[in-house]
Amino acid sequence: MDSVSETVRTESIQSFQSTIRKMEKGLAQMKEKGANTALIEKRLYAMKIGLAVLENVWDRQDHSYGLEAISKTRDVLRGLLPSIEKAYANSKTGSPQRTLLERRLKSLELAIQAIDDSLEG
């Protein structure tokens, strides 16, 4: 994780922050409509933990998440990869959407790697 460039670190943190903001807006809209929010709440929680783990590894920021929550987060984040990979494969080369998806994939992969490292150590 130390070999990750500062640019990739910054883009990964920003990608997580952007995704969390979008999910929070979506969650609020779903609650207004009375929709079932369990899945998005679970994913949002995992995204927040993923961000916290990356910030801990790169910026030495403490977090209060336990090993069980972090382990569950890894599974949730891994579960997000196939749909993002599919959207990436269907996006147009050079498009802003493709760039966003590329960064999102990279940030998720790095978070999963950081979680794996933290659970091993």
N, C-alpha and C positions, 0 to 999 in steps of 0.2 A: 504493500500500500504506500510505502514511502517513495516508490519510483513514479507515482502518478504526478503528472505535471501540474503546476499551479493553475493553468488554464482549465484543465479537465476537472480539477477539484472545484474551482469556482463555478464552472458550468453545471457540475453535478449537484452542488448545493442549491444553485438557482433553480435547477430543474425540479428538485424535490420541493422547494418552496412554492414554485409555480403550480405544481400538481396539487399540493396541499390546499392552496387558495382555491383552485378550481373545484376540488372535491368539497370543500367547505361551502362554497356557493351552491353546488349541486345538492348537497345534503339539506341546506336550508330550503331550497325550492321543493325538494321531495317531502320535507316535513310539512310545508304549507299545503301540499296536495294530499297529505295523509297517506303517502306511499310507504311501503315497507323500506326501512332504512338500515336494516341490520347489516347487509353486505357492504354498503358504502361506508358505514361506521367502522366496520372491521378493517376495511382497506385503508381508510383514513388514519386509523390508529397505527397500522403497520407502516404507513408512509412517514408518520411523525417519528416513530422509533427508528426507521431507516435513516432519516435525516439526523437524528440524535447520535446514532452510531457513527456516521461519517464525520459529524462535527467533533465527536469524541476522539476519533482516530487522528484526524487532521489538525484540529484546533485545540485539542486537549480540553474540550468543554465536557463537564460532568453531566451525567443523566441519571435518572432514578429508576430506570427500567431493569427488572430482574431477568435472570437467565431464561425463565420459562416464557416470558413475554417476547424476549428477543428471539428465542427459538421458533415460536409461533409466527413471528414476523417474517422470518426467513421463508417459511412455507407459503405465506400469503404473497410475499414479493415474487417468489418463484412462480406462483400461480398466475401472476400478472404478465409474465414474460411472453407466453405464446400469443396472446391477443395483440400485444404491442408489436411483436415481431411480424405478425400477419399484416397489421396496418402499415408497418414500415415497408414490407415487401410490395404492398399495393400503392404506395405513395410514389409521386413523380420525382425523378432525380433532380436535385437542385431546388426543390420546393421548400418553403419555410416549414411546412408540415413534416417533411422528411427530416429536416434538421432537428426539429423539436423531438421527434420520435427517436432519432439516433441518440440524442443527449439523454432522453428518458431511459432508453435501454442501457446506455453506459452507466448512468447513475444507479439504476437498479442492480446491475451486475456488480458494481463496486460495493454497494451496500451489502449485498449477499456475501461477497467475498470478505468484507469486514466483519460481518456477523459470524461467518465460518471461522475466521481467525480468532475472534473473541471467545467463541465457544470451545475451541481447541485449547486455548491458552489459559 
